[in-house]
Amino acid sequence: MAKKNIAKLRNMSPEALQKEELGLREEIWKLRIQLTTGQLQDPQKVRRVRQDLARVLTIRREVEMQAARTSES
């Protein structure tokens, strides 16, 4: 995921971020199965997808923290 996609993620709604998270988790699961059965051509793809998931989770947390800060004030 390039830096320009991070900006796109920041503009997504919380529901869309959750949907993205679920899609990435499913993709990681499928990649891990392919890795164990020897069908995966690019083992680094698992790492890249896990990093993408971490980015999505980080942005979701930032949105949650920002919402909490605005509700306190």
Contacts in CASP RR format, 6 or more apart in sequence:
PFRMAT RR
TARGET T0000
AUTHOR 0000-0000-0000
METHOD contacts of the structure
MODEL  1
MAKKNIAKLRNMSPEALQKEELGLREEIWKLRIQLTTGQLQDPQKVRRVR
QDLARVLTIRREVEMQAARTSES
1 9 0 8 1.000
1 48 0 8 1.000
1 51 0 8 1.000
1 52 0 8 1.000
1 55 0 8 1.000
6 55 0 8 1.000
6 59 0 8 1.000
9 17 0 8 1.000
9 20 0 8 1.000
9 55 0 8 1.000
9 56 0 8 1.000
9 59 0 8 1.000
10 59 0 8 1.000
12 20 0 8 1.000
12 59 0 8 1.000
14 60 0 8 1.000
14 63 0 8 1.000
17 56 0 8 1.000
17 59 0 8 1.000
17 60 0 8 1.000
17 63 0 8 1.000
18 60 0 8 1.000
20 56 0 8 1.000
21 53 0 8 1.000
21 56 0 8 1.000
21 57 0 8 1.000
21 60 0 8 1.000
24 49 0 8 1.000
24 52 0 8 1.000
24 53 0 8 1.000
24 56 0 8 1.000
25 53 0 8 1.000
27 49 0 8 1.000
28 46 0 8 1.000
28 49 0 8 1.000
28 50 0 8 1.000
28 53 0 8 1.000
31 40 0 8 1.000
31 45 0 8 1.000
31 46 0 8 1.000
31 49 0 8 1.000
32 46 0 8 1.000
34 40 0 8 1.000
35 43 0 8 1.000
35 46 0 8 1.000
40 46 0 8 1.000
END
